[in-house]
Amino acid sequence: MSKSEIIDVIAKRTGLTKKETAAVIDGFIETVRTNLKKKKRIDLRGFGNFKVVRRKARVARNPLTNTPVNVPAHQAVVFKPSKDLKEFVNGK
């Protein structure tokens, strides 16, 4: 589902215009991005949480040539779904 499709669905459900809905979604995304940059955890009850984790440097292998590849240390964003979301997706 694309961002424009999400905007369409939310606009229909809330009665907001597509422009207003897009502004809300853009504001939400920018808030999440800004706080993740500050390494703050984002908790959305009933949905899940986003956080930044540090990945250590490691040596990986190229699967085609089997040659070693150095992967530098980096930060990654991870998402952990809530119990409610897992149950909803699994039909419980």
N, C-alpha and C positions, 0 to 999 in steps of 0.2 A: 504494500500500500504506500503510495507516494504522499508527500507533504500536502500537495494540492487536494488529493482525495480525502485526507484527514480533515483539512479545512472545510471541504464541502459537507462532510458528515456532521461535524461539530456545528457548523453554521445552521444546518437544517434542524438539528436537535435543540439548539439554544435560541434560535430566532435572531441571532446576531447576523450582521452582514458578513460577507466573505472577507472584506477588508478589515473589519473589527476582529474577526476570528484569527486572521493571519497575523495581526498585530499582537494578539494575546499569545499565540503559539511562538512567534519570533521572540517575544519578551521572555517566555518560559525557557526557550532554548538558550538564549543569551545568559539568563540567570544561572542555569545549570553549568554552562561552559565557564563562566566567570568563577563560580565557586569551585569547580573541579580544578581550575588553574591554581586556585589558592589551596588546593589539596583538602578541601572540605568535603565531607560525605553528604550525599543527597538522599534523604529518606522519603519515600512516597508510600505511606501506609496503604496496605492492600495491593500494592503494585510491585515494589522492590526497592533496592537502593543501588546507587552508583558511587564508586569511590576510585581513587587513584592508588595504584600499587606500584612499587618499584620492582622491576625485573632485573635480576643480576646478569652480568655479562656471561656468555656461554659459547661453547663451540657446537655448532649444529652441522649437519651433513646435507649436501646437495643431493636430493634423491635420484637425480638423473646420472650424475657422475660419481657420486659417493665421495666427493672431495670435501674436506672440512671447510666450514665457513664461520668466521668470527661474527657473533651477534653482540653488539655493544650493550651495556646496561642502558635501560630506558624506563620510562614511566608508561603505564598502560591504564586505560579506564576499564573497569570491570563492572558488570551488572549482576546482581544477585536477585532473582525473583522472590517475591514473598510466598509464603505458604498458601495464601488465598489465591494468588495468580496461578501457582502450580496446580492447585486443585481445580480451578476453573478450566484451565487448558486441558486437563485430564478428564474432565466431565464428572467430577465428584461433587 
